[in-house]
Amino acid sequence: MEAIENVVIVGAGVSGLATSLGLHRLGIRSLVLESSASLRVSGFALATWANAWRALDAVGIGDSLRQQHELLDGLVATSTVSGQPGAQLSFKGKGTHGDHEVRCVKRKLMLEALEKELPIGTIRYSSKVVSVEDSGCFKLVHLVDGTTIKTKVLIGCDGVNSLVGKFLGFKKPAYTGRSAMRGCADFKANHGLGSNFLLFFGNGFRSGFIPCDDTTIYWFFTWTPSDQDNKELKDNPAKMKQFVLSNLGNVPDQVRSFVEITEVDCFIPSPLRYRYPWEVLWGNISKGNACVAGDALHPMTPDLGQGGCAALEDGVVLARCLAEALNKKVSAETTDREKEEYTRIEMGLKKYAKERRWRSFELISTAYVVGAVQQGQGKIMNFLRDAIMVKHLAKLLLRKADFDCGKLHIS
């Protein structure tokens, strides 16, 4: 069976739903194919900086999410090696593009807010894409159930191991040698942490604790696993939990309790992967009537907290560029309407790729370097981190978030 669609988006994650909603706001219908049976809410929460809030406002869901998540006052960064008092920086104040705004948003609530604003039937669940092929001015998208969808535009928002990215020529993202565990600590009453992002650096370890609201703390722990770690911790959540607790270092008892009360099932390690920055510069972000966005475009380490934020930026920019191309009327004199529309789509996607190429390169590169220094081991790396990085990290985070992807208006 072959169905025909104008725009097909593969993946109902942050970038996929943001792109679909952006297109919907501009009067363009899209079909989102999601391989799972429901929204994928793993990942717990996302650090959401000012650039992300501008994107969320552009698609019209910023205020609803603000009401559910606490505004953070600042960052307190502490070395567990030197025992130095934490360097503090306020998140209050203005950047080039307006006020700084930092919150930690529950991934589930963000995805549900995006889904709620889409027309019924936009997302087709249990729809795993197995292959893509060219067919003149169209792409043929083949699903595991035997369905084939013919589409004028194909957008890959299908994550780190993107099938669409592979179709465009991107290689599999590289492993950094580091891994992460993430979780949420839920309290019946106020957690008492306040409104600060607490960040701790150890000798080869890094952890962070961020309030989402009055009763929920999101936390993360990153490290460089040895072969023995991989062997002993594999498929053993209880040992993983004990491993994290044993390596938190000299942190306050209150902070340690956030990990202690987290359900054991949450302790699933994730290898940290990233795309080589030069692949973004020279690779095919778009090709013809296909492109990639979100983690399919710029998988990066979590050290800037910009992965989800950049995915939201992608959604707004892509929707704007694509709508501008699709909303133009076909010339009355044309003898090949399909070819003219294909050319306009190709140019729109090239415009999107041009806007996102250097931004993606910058975020991937900076995140990798920051992560390497933060989680480094040895006297030299510890000195660099404690003397330089701890003091200037928060300013760097705010500087990378001081970005405006623009509105959804098109000319």
Secondary structure, DSSP 8 states (H G I E B T S, - for coil): -EEEEEEEEE--SHHHHHHHHHHHHTT---EEE-SSSS---TT-EEEE-HHHHHHHHHHT-HHHHHTTS-B--EEEEEETTT----EEEE--SEETTEE---EEEEHHHHHHHHHHTS-TTSEE-S--EEEEEEETTEEEEEETTS-EEEEEEEEE---TT-HHHHHHT----EEEEEEEEEEEEE-SS-----SEEEEEE-SSEEEEEEESSSSEEEEEEEE---HHHHHHHTT-HHHHHHHHHHTS-S--HHHHHHHHTS-GGG---EEEEE--HHHHHHS-SEETTEEE-GGGT----GGGS-HHHHHHHHHHHHHHHHHHHHTS---TT-S-HHHHHHHHHHHHHHHHHHHHHHHHHHHHHHHHHHHHHHT--SHHHHHHIIIIIHHHHHHHHHHHH------S---
